[in-house]
Amino acid sequence: MIKAVIFDLDNTLIDFIYMKNQAIKAAINGMNESGLNVPFEEAKNRIFEIYDNKGYEYQEVLNQFILSQYNSINYKILAAGIVSYRRAKEESLIAYPNANKTLIKISKLGLKLGLITDAPSREAWTRLYSVNFHHIFDKVLTYDDTKAYKPSKIPFNKILDYFKIKAESAVMVGDWPERDLAGAK
């Protein structure tokens, strides 16, 4: 019998890729308006190369990008990028259609709702509050809570222990089979 439904966050409940693309687009435009003078596509490709190497949660991406341009930080350009990024992030962070309604229906069935994300705690909770999901989950586990990325068994076992249930009593919902589903298995 199913007693809990465990969700991934990014690209499962919220459109993380859309948000990231919009935020980077705004950051590049803001930096170019402040004097960066790097063609948009070139800047975008270089920033996403940094993300590919460091992970999409890497907080110093704009610093590293500017350092690669000037061999030092131009704080005027960095500030323009950060402010533009943050504004666009806030505006573009949205839940997928019907995600809220689905979560509420699951909860009303008497099932526990859990969330396991590889995002750091600050970013995960900021996203949850931004889309008004902060109150829905019975348990939220972030990378900071487990120090293990999916597909490690650690976050999955930790949430099962919290709910005091066996694996066969839970269902995992995610967007990345090699991480979300393999780890849950």
Secondary structure, 3 states (H helix, E strand, C coil): CCCEEEECCECCCECHHHHHHHHHHHHHHHHHHCCCCCCHHHHHHHHHHHHHHHCCCCCCHHHHHHHHHHCCCCHHHHHHHHHHHHHHHHHHCCECCCHHHHHHHHHHCCCEEEEECCCCHHHHHHHHHHCCCCCCCCEEECHHHHCCCCCCHHHHHHHHHHHCCCHHHEEEECCCHHHHHHHHC
